[in-house]
Amino acid sequence: MTNPAILRPTELPVNDRGNGARTIPLVTRSCGSTSLINGITAFEPGAKIGFHFHNCEESVMILEGVAVAEIGDQRHHLKTGDTTWIPANVPHRFLNESDALMRIFWTYATVDATRTMVETGVEQSIDDEHQKAKRA
């Protein structure tokens, strides 16, 4: 049996994603998860991540600030507490168009989650993405 884990974001490494986005992976394989992964990403004012899709379902909750979620060809304005559910293979991205910090809590429905960038078609596992990231 795998032991439960208590994860404290203030004590975990922060990955610099570039373009003003920083991620703290929380539940991952490293703590023993076999069925999901999650974490927190902070977006500085003006920060955005390119259009991408995943091989699994994703849910995102706005923890702080306001966000724009572009899902498919629709834009959604979100505030703290609003939560999305995005099916596998649906292109999307989150943007911070405000002048204050925005933070999201994300969950992928598998430890084998991947991200495919729409513009380039490059696919990478979320595990690899986190391992290759610069530490902030």
TIKOLTI-509048 format. One record per residue (C-alpha): x, y, z; residue in one letter; residue number from 1. Coordinates in Angstrom, 2 decimals. Layout:
N
<rotor><east>X</east><north>Y</north><up>Z</up><mipa>a</mipa><lokol>NUM</lokol></rotor>
...
This chain:
136
<rotor><east>0.00</east><north>0.00</north><up>0.00</up><mipa>m</mipa><lokol>1</lokol></rotor>
<rotor><east>1.21</east><north>3.50</north><up>-0.82</up><mipa>t</mipa><lokol>2</lokol></rotor>
<rotor><east>1.31</east><north>5.97</north><up>2.05</up><mipa>n</mipa><lokol>3</lokol></rotor>
<rotor><east>-0.87</east><north>9.10</north><up>1.93</up><mipa>p</mipa><lokol>4</lokol></rotor>
<rotor><east>0.92</east><north>12.40</north><up>1.31</up><mipa>a</mipa><lokol>5</lokol></rotor>
<rotor><east>0.59</east><north>15.91</north><up>2.69</up><mipa>i</mipa><lokol>6</lokol></rotor>
<rotor><east>1.83</east><north>18.43</north><up>0.13</up><mipa>l</mipa><lokol>7</lokol></rotor>
<rotor><east>2.68</east><north>22.01</north><up>1.06</up><mipa>r</mipa><lokol>8</lokol></rotor>
<rotor><east>3.05</east><north>24.25</north><up>-2.02</up><mipa>p</mipa><lokol>9</lokol></rotor>
<rotor><east>5.31</east><north>26.68</north><up>-0.15</up><mipa>t</mipa><lokol>10</lokol></rotor>
<rotor><east>7.81</east><north>23.85</north><up>0.39</up><mipa>e</mipa><lokol>11</lokol></rotor>
<rotor><east>7.80</east><north>22.42</north><up>-3.15</up><mipa>l</mipa><lokol>12</lokol></rotor>
<rotor><east>9.89</east><north>23.37</north><up>-6.21</up><mipa>p</mipa><lokol>13</lokol></rotor>
<rotor><east>8.44</east><north>25.94</north><up>-8.59</up><mipa>v</mipa><lokol>14</lokol></rotor>
<rotor><east>8.84</east><north>25.36</north><up>-12.34</up><mipa>n</mipa><lokol>15</lokol></rotor>
<rotor><east>9.23</east><north>28.43</north><up>-14.55</up><mipa>d</mipa><lokol>16</lokol></rotor>
<rotor><east>7.09</east><north>27.76</north><up>-17.65</up><mipa>r</mipa><lokol>17</lokol></rotor>
<rotor><east>8.17</east><north>30.97</north><up>-19.38</up><mipa>g</mipa><lokol>18</lokol></rotor>
<rotor><east>5.98</east><north>33.86</north><up>-20.53</up><mipa>n</mipa><lokol>19</lokol></rotor>
<rotor><east>5.13</east><north>34.74</north><up>-16.91</up><mipa>g</mipa><lokol>20</lokol></rotor>
<rotor><east>3.73</east><north>31.34</north><up>-15.86</up><mipa>a</mipa><lokol>21</lokol></rotor>
<rotor><east>5.08</east><north>29.26</north><up>-12.93</up><mipa>r</mipa><lokol>22</lokol></rotor>
<rotor><east>3.86</east><north>25.80</north><up>-11.89</up><mipa>t</mipa><lokol>23</lokol></rotor>
<rotor><east>4.06</east><north>23.85</north><up>-8.65</up><mipa>i</mipa><lokol>24</lokol></rotor>
<rotor><east>3.32</east><north>20.17</north><up>-9.28</up><mipa>p</mipa><lokol>25</lokol></rotor>
<rotor><east>1.46</east><north>18.66</north><up>-6.32</up><mipa>l</mipa><lokol>26</lokol></rotor>
<rotor><east>0.01</east><north>15.15</north><up>-6.65</up><mipa>v</mipa><lokol>27</lokol></rotor>
<rotor><east>2.23</east><north>13.23</north><up>-9.10</up><mipa>t</mipa><lokol>28</lokol></rotor>
<rotor><east>3.79</east><north>9.80</north><up>-9.48</up><mipa>r</mipa><lokol>29</lokol></rotor>
<rotor><east>6.51</east><north>10.93</north><up>-7.08</up><mipa>s</mipa><lokol>30</lokol></rotor>
<rotor><east>4.09</east><north>10.90</north><up>-4.14</up><mipa>c</mipa><lokol>31</lokol></rotor>
<rotor><east>2.60</east><north>7.59</north><up>-5.23</up><mipa>g</mipa><lokol>32</lokol></rotor>
<rotor><east>-0.37</east><north>8.62</north><up>-7.36</up><mipa>s</mipa><lokol>33</lokol></rotor>
<rotor><east>-1.41</east><north>6.04</north><up>-9.92</up><mipa>t</mipa><lokol>34</lokol></rotor>
<rotor><east>-4.51</east><north>7.67</north><up>-11.39</up><mipa>s</mipa><lokol>35</lokol></rotor>
<rotor><east>-4.33</east><north>11.49</north><up>-11.41</up><mipa>l</mipa><lokol>36</lokol></rotor>
<rotor><east>-1.99</east><north>14.47</north><up>-11.21</up><mipa>i</mipa><lokol>37</lokol></rotor>
<rotor><east>-2.58</east><north>18.06</north><up>-10.16</up><mipa>n</mipa><lokol>38</lokol></rotor>
<rotor><east>-0.86</east><north>21.29</north><up>-9.30</up><mipa>g</mipa><lokol>39</lokol></rotor>
<rotor><east>-1.00</east><north>25.07</north><up>-9.16</up><mipa>i</mipa><lokol>40</lokol></rotor>
<rotor><east>0.03</east><north>27.46</north><up>-11.90</up><mipa>t</mipa><lokol>41</lokol></rotor>
<rotor><east>0.46</east><north>31.20</north><up>-11.30</up><mipa>a</mipa><lokol>42</lokol></rotor>
<rotor><east>0.15</east><north>33.66</north><up>-14.18</up><mipa>f</mipa><lokol>43</lokol></rotor>
<rotor><east>1.68</east><north>37.12</north><up>-13.92</up><mipa>e</mipa><lokol>44</lokol></rotor>
<rotor><east>-0.29</east><north>39.97</north><up>-15.54</up><mipa>p</mipa><lokol>45</lokol></rotor>
<rotor><east>-0.33</east><north>39.41</north><up>-19.31</up><mipa>g</mipa><lokol>46</lokol></rotor>
<rotor><east>0.84</east><north>35.78</north><up>-19.03</up><mipa>a</mipa><lokol>47</lokol></rotor>
<rotor><east>-0.63</east><north>33.09</north><up>-21.26</up><mipa>k</mipa><lokol>48</lokol></rotor>
<rotor><east>0.14</east><north>29.57</north><up>-22.37</up><mipa>i</mipa><lokol>49</lokol></rotor>
<rotor><east>-0.17</east><north>28.55</north><up>-26.03</up><mipa>g</mipa><lokol>50</lokol></rotor>
<rotor><east>-3.17</east><north>26.64</north><up>-27.37</up><mipa>f</mipa><lokol>51</lokol></rotor>
<rotor><east>-2.81</east><north>22.97</north><up>-26.51</up><mipa>h</mipa><lokol>52</lokol></rotor>
<rotor><east>-4.78</east><north>19.83</north><up>-25.78</up><mipa>f</mipa><lokol>53</lokol></rotor>
<rotor><east>-4.36</east><north>16.79</north><up>-23.55</up><mipa>h</mipa><lokol>54</lokol></rotor>
<rotor><east>-4.89</east><north>13.06</north><up>-24.01</up><mipa>n</mipa><lokol>55</lokol></rotor>
<rotor><east>-7.20</east><north>13.05</north><up>-20.98</up><mipa>c</mipa><lokol>56</lokol></rotor>
<rotor><east>-9.83</east><north>15.11</north><up>-19.20</up><mipa>e</mipa><lokol>57</lokol></rotor>
<rotor><east>-8.68</east><north>18.21</north><up>-17.33</up><mipa>e</mipa><lokol>58</lokol></rotor>
<rotor><east>-10.34</east><north>20.35</north><up>-14.69</up><mipa>s</mipa><lokol>59</lokol></rotor>
<rotor><east>-9.14</east><north>23.83</north><up>-13.75</up><mipa>v</mipa><lokol>60</lokol></rotor>
<rotor><east>-10.33</east><north>25.97</north><up>-10.82</up><mipa>m</mipa><lokol>61</lokol></rotor>
<rotor><east>-9.47</east><north>29.66</north><up>-10.53</up><mipa>i</mipa><lokol>62</lokol></rotor>
<rotor><east>-7.85</east><north>30.08</north><up>-7.11</up><mipa>l</mipa><lokol>63</lokol></rotor>
<rotor><east>-7.02</east><north>33.78</north><up>-7.32</up><mipa>e</mipa><lokol>64</lokol></rotor>
<rotor><east>-7.75</east><north>36.64</north><up>-9.67</up><mipa>g</mipa><lokol>65</lokol></rotor>
<rotor><east>-9.61</east><north>36.59</north><up>-12.96</up><mipa>v</mipa><lokol>66</lokol></rotor>
<rotor><east>-8.86</east><north>34.56</north><up>-16.06</up><mipa>a</mipa><lokol>67</lokol></rotor>
<rotor><east>-9.84</east><north>34.10</north><up>-19.65</up><mipa>v</mipa><lokol>68</lokol></rotor>
<rotor><east>-10.27</east><north>30.50</north><up>-20.75</up><mipa>a</mipa><lokol>69</lokol></rotor>
<rotor><east>-10.17</east><north>29.98</north><up>-24.49</up><mipa>e</mipa><lokol>70</lokol></rotor>
<rotor><east>-11.76</east><north>26.58</north><up>-25.12</up><mipa>i</mipa><lokol>71</lokol></rotor>
<rotor><east>-12.13</east><north>25.66</north><up>-28.74</up><mipa>g</mipa><lokol>72</lokol></rotor>
<rotor><east>-13.30</east><north>28.86</north><up>-30.44</up><mipa>d</mipa><lokol>73</lokol></rotor>
<rotor><east>-15.01</east><north>30.33</north><up>-27.36</up><mipa>q</mipa><lokol>74</lokol></rotor>
<rotor><east>-13.69</east><north>32.79</north><up>-24.74</up><mipa>r</mipa><lokol>75</lokol></rotor>
<rotor><east>-14.93</east><north>32.51</north><up>-21.17</up><mipa>h</mipa><lokol>76</lokol></rotor>
<rotor><east>-14.28</east><north>35.11</north><up>-18.46</up><mipa>h</mipa><lokol>77</lokol></rotor>
<rotor><east>-13.69</east><north>33.37</north><up>-15.13</up><mipa>l</mipa><lokol>78</lokol></rotor>
<rotor><east>-13.40</east><north>34.56</north><up>-11.55</up><mipa>k</mipa><lokol>79</lokol></rotor>
<rotor><east>-12.14</east><north>33.00</north><up>-8.34</up><mipa>t</mipa><lokol>80</lokol></rotor>
<rotor><east>-13.94</east><north>29.73</north><up>-7.68</up><mipa>g</mipa><lokol>81</lokol></rotor>
<rotor><east>-15.07</east><north>29.18</north><up>-11.27</up><mipa>d</mipa><lokol>82</lokol></rotor>
<rotor><east>-14.14</east><north>25.69</north><up>-12.47</up><mipa>t</mipa><lokol>83</lokol></rotor>
<rotor><east>-13.76</east><north>24.21</north><up>-15.95</up><mipa>t</mipa><lokol>84</lokol></rotor>
<rotor><east>-13.98</east><north>20.67</north><up>-17.21</up><mipa>w</mipa><lokol>85</lokol></rotor>
<rotor><east>-12.28</east><north>20.09</north><up>-20.55</up><mipa>i</mipa><lokol>86</lokol></rotor>
<rotor><east>-12.67</east><north>16.76</north><up>-22.40</up><mipa>p</mipa><lokol>87</lokol></rotor>
<rotor><east>-9.62</east><north>15.05</north><up>-23.89</up><mipa>a</mipa><lokol>88</lokol></rotor>
<rotor><east>-8.32</east><north>16.43</north><up>-27.20</up><mipa>n</mipa><lokol>89</lokol></rotor>
<rotor><east>-10.12</east><north>19.80</north><up>-26.95</up><mipa>v</mipa><lokol>90</lokol></rotor>
<rotor><east>-7.76</east><north>22.74</north><up>-27.69</up><mipa>p</mipa><lokol>91</lokol></rotor>
<rotor><east>-7.67</east><north>25.33</north><up>-24.92</up><mipa>h</mipa><lokol>92</lokol></rotor>
<rotor><east>-5.54</east><north>27.77</north><up>-22.99</up><mipa>r</mipa><lokol>93</lokol></rotor>
<rotor><east>-5.74</east><north>30.12</north><up>-20.01</up><mipa>f</mipa><lokol>94</lokol></rotor>
<rotor><east>-4.73</east><north>33.77</north><up>-20.09</up><mipa>l</mipa><lokol>95</lokol></rotor>
<rotor><east>-4.30</east><north>36.49</north><up>-17.51</up><mipa>n</mipa><lokol>96</lokol></rotor>
<rotor><east>-5.45</east><north>39.69</north><up>-19.21</up><mipa>e</mipa><lokol>97</lokol></rotor>
<rotor><east>-5.66</east><north>41.56</north><up>-15.89</up><mipa>s</mipa><lokol>98</lokol></rotor>
<rotor><east>-3.05</east><north>43.61</north><up>-14.06</up><mipa>d</mipa><lokol>99</lokol></rotor>
<rotor><east>-3.01</east><north>41.30</north><up>-11.01</up><mipa>a</mipa><lokol>100</lokol></rotor>
<rotor><east>-1.73</east><north>37.78</north><up>-10.31</up><mipa>l</mipa><lokol>101</lokol></rotor>
<rotor><east>-3.97</east><north>34.89</north><up>-11.39</up><mipa>m</mipa><lokol>102</lokol></rotor>
<rotor><east>-3.59</east><north>31.34</north><up>-10.00</up><mipa>r</mipa><lokol>103</lokol></rotor>
<rotor><east>-5.23</east><north>28.11</north><up>-11.12</up><mipa>i</mipa><lokol>104</lokol></rotor>
<rotor><east>-5.50</east><north>24.62</north><up>-9.63</up><mipa>f</mipa><lokol>105</lokol></rotor>
<rotor><east>-5.44</east><north>21.97</north><up>-12.37</up><mipa>w</mipa><lokol>106</lokol></rotor>
<rotor><east>-6.12</east><north>18.25</north><up>-12.36</up><mipa>t</mipa><lokol>107</lokol></rotor>
<rotor><east>-5.47</east><north>15.71</north><up>-15.12</up><mipa>y</mipa><lokol>108</lokol></rotor>
<rotor><east>-7.41</east><north>12.45</north><up>-15.10</up><mipa>a</mipa><lokol>109</lokol></rotor>
<rotor><east>-4.31</east><north>10.27</north><up>-15.59</up><mipa>t</mipa><lokol>110</lokol></rotor>
<rotor><east>-0.68</east><north>10.16</north><up>-14.45</up><mipa>v</mipa><lokol>111</lokol></rotor>
<rotor><east>0.14</east><north>9.58</north><up>-18.13</up><mipa>d</mipa><lokol>112</lokol></rotor>
<rotor><east>-1.18</east><north>13.00</north><up>-19.20</up><mipa>a</mipa><lokol>113</lokol></rotor>
<rotor><east>0.38</east><north>14.66</north><up>-22.23</up><mipa>t</mipa><lokol>114</lokol></rotor>
<rotor><east>0.25</east><north>18.17</north><up>-23.67</up><mipa>r</mipa><lokol>115</lokol></rotor>
<rotor><east>0.23</east><north>18.69</north><up>-27.45</up><mipa>t</mipa><lokol>116</lokol></rotor>
<rotor><east>0.88</east><north>22.24</north><up>-28.65</up><mipa>m</mipa><lokol>117</lokol></rotor>
<rotor><east>-1.58</east><north>23.11</north><up>-31.43</up><mipa>v</mipa><lokol>118</lokol></rotor>
<rotor><east>0.81</east><north>25.42</north><up>-33.29</up><mipa>e</mipa><lokol>119</lokol></rotor>
<rotor><east>3.67</east><north>22.91</north><up>-33.57</up><mipa>t</mipa><lokol>120</lokol></rotor>
<rotor><east>2.05</east><north>19.52</north><up>-33.00</up><mipa>g</mipa><lokol>121</lokol></rotor>
<rotor><east>4.76</east><north>18.77</north><up>-30.42</up><mipa>v</mipa><lokol>122</lokol></rotor>
<rotor><east>3.54</east><north>16.34</north><up>-27.76</up><mipa>e</mipa><lokol>123</lokol></rotor>
<rotor><east>5.23</east><north>16.00</north><up>-24.38</up><mipa>q</mipa><lokol>124</lokol></rotor>
<rotor><east>4.29</east><north>14.12</north><up>-21.24</up><mipa>s</mipa><lokol>125</lokol></rotor>
<rotor><east>3.44</east><north>16.34</north><up>-18.28</up><mipa>i</mipa><lokol>126</lokol></rotor>
<rotor><east>6.06</east><north>14.40</north><up>-16.27</up><mipa>d</mipa><lokol>127</lokol></rotor>
<rotor><east>8.76</east><north>15.30</north><up>-18.83</up><mipa>d</mipa><lokol>128</lokol></rotor>
<rotor><east>7.57</east><north>18.88</north><up>-18.95</up><mipa>e</mipa><lokol>129</lokol></rotor>
<rotor><east>8.00</east><north>19.23</north><up>-15.20</up><mipa>h</mipa><lokol>130</lokol></rotor>
<rotor><east>11.38</east><north>17.50</north><up>-15.15</up><mipa>q</mipa><lokol>131</lokol></rotor>
<rotor><east>12.76</east><north>19.76</north><up>-17.92</up><mipa>k</mipa><lokol>132</lokol></rotor>
<rotor><east>11.40</east><north>23.01</north><up>-16.47</up><mipa>a</mipa><lokol>133</lokol></rotor>
<rotor><east>13.69</east><north>25.66</north><up>-15.02</up><mipa>k</mipa><lokol>134</lokol></rotor>
<rotor><east>13.31</east><north>26.10</north><up>-11.29</up><mipa>r</mipa><lokol>135</lokol></rotor>
<rotor><east>12.01</east><north>29.54</north><up>-10.40</up><mipa>a</mipa><lokol>136</lokol></rotor>
